[in-house]
Amino acid sequence: MTDQIAFALVVAAVAAAVILAVLSNRLSQRLRIPAPAFFLVAAALLALALPPVAESGRQLDEKVVSIALAFILFDGGMHIGWRRFRGSAAPILWLGIAGTAVTAAAVALAAHLLLGLDLTASLLLGAALSPTDPAVVFSVLGRKEIGGRTGTILEGESGANDPVGIAIMAALLAATGTGWGAVGSGVLEFLLQLGIGAVVGIIGGLGLRLLLSRLTLPSESLASVFAIAAAGLLYGLGTAAHGSGFLAVFIAGILIGDLHAPYKTEITRFTSGIASLAEIVAFAVLGLTIRLDVVLRPEVLVPGLAIAAILSFIIRPVLVGALSLPLRIRWGERAFLLWAGLKGAVPILLGLLIVSADVPGAQTLYGIVFVVVLFSVVVQGGLVPLLARALRVPMREVEARPWSLDVRFADRPTGLERHTVESGSAADGATVGDLFPDELARVALASRDGRSLPVRSGTRLRSGDVVLTDIDDGHDITDLFTPRE
């Protein structure tokens, strides 16, 4: 077999794997098990037939997954946007930072006292299992989208605690000494990671806002490539400056999320597609690094299930739940928020960093992380839709809309704005006449479930409706469509 034929077969095999991964989303919707679980398990099974990943291979996997995660966080930040983030910034930052730290400390304490791990190994395990994953949650929900502040807080917390968890791990691995001395020497590294990452993200995000709003490129394709390349640039600059490149891209995504700019719709679609592909790549690559023969050993499987149970039924609902008490949300939504903090790709990536750091017992720790993630995705994730209905969490069905009728303008249309009615907003349940009695704004078009709505004074809007408004200059009506505090 020639090298050219071998290369062609590899390309065909990878493409076929991606196609199967994409099609598995239909199976995921039926079984209510997140599609990433299929990618992870399938890759781990395939790894049984392959030789163990060498050190150079692990380093390459870390780089690939890190880039994939950067694109996922950038898209996640864009999905939240500045307006939604601003309304829930306090709970997002509180849970994203304090909640992650409490989770890491509690898991470390449980591992040290119950499993007998030494303090350094316990701290590393706690750091690895502290972040949550929003992509897994919304994969479970399928076409349902969480409404109100609960969805924003869940997405924002998951996006914020990924950089925090990674920064904690980086600080521990970079720290000198052992035990609590390692914690003390790692505090400065942790603060630098977050501080530098935040500065790069804010400056880069504001610069990207300016460029996207002022720079009109020849086509939407170039604009989309420009945006995703800017995300890569910010990740690289943030990391090179010894900061959190992940936090930098997440903040930048938030700052441009609801920006009105040329080709913004196309940019959003392109980044979402890149993020979906990145998710497939991340879980598949991480799955190939797993040795199921190690995971299924009693000394790995039993501690993994024990930590998973403690994390799911004690640490998250009780300790993080105590931190959530100041949040002004219903108790049902609070319970859902605490249960839906699922684990995903980031804990496995952090476990891989432990292996690469040649920590004693690293393979055992990595196997425990894999067991916890799989438990969280399958068991916790499988119960998310049932609990959402039982706890009456506001949700709306997101209808697939494969067809579009596009109207494009050479210049930015003055006064025209597109809004989605969110659950709990002033527009939710209001009539058009009640919403705009002074005619400072008018609803030009409205659609529900992909179908046009007649626009009259008595037309009553509801959560999920998409409206195109024509407003007078100098007026901002965005708050009418976002949830009340």
Secondary structure, 3 states (H helix, E strand, C coil): CCHHHHHHHHHHHHHHHHHHHHHHHHHHHHHCCCHHHHHHHHHHHHHCCCCCCCHHHHHHHHHHHHHHHHHHHHHHHHHHHHHHHHHCHHHHHHHHHHHHHHHHHHHHHHHHHHCCCCHHHHHHHHHHCCCCCHHHHHHHHCCEEECHHHHHHHHHHHHHHHHHHHHHHHHHHHCCCCCHHHHHHHHHHHHHHHHHHHHHHHHHHHHHHHHHHHCCCCCHHHHHHHHHHHHHHHHHHHHHCCCCHHHHHHHHHHHHCCCCCCCHHHHHHHHHHHHHHHHHHHHHHHHHCCCHHHHCCHHHHHHHHHHHHHHHHHHHHHHHHHHCCCCCCCHHHHHHHHHCCCCCHHHHHHHHHHHHCCCCCHHHHHHHHHHHHHHHHHHHHHHHHHHHHHCCCCEEECCCCCCCCCCCCCCCCCCEEEEECCCCECCCCCEHHHHCCCCCEEEEEEEECCEECCCCCCCECCCCCEEEEEECCCCCCHHHHCECC
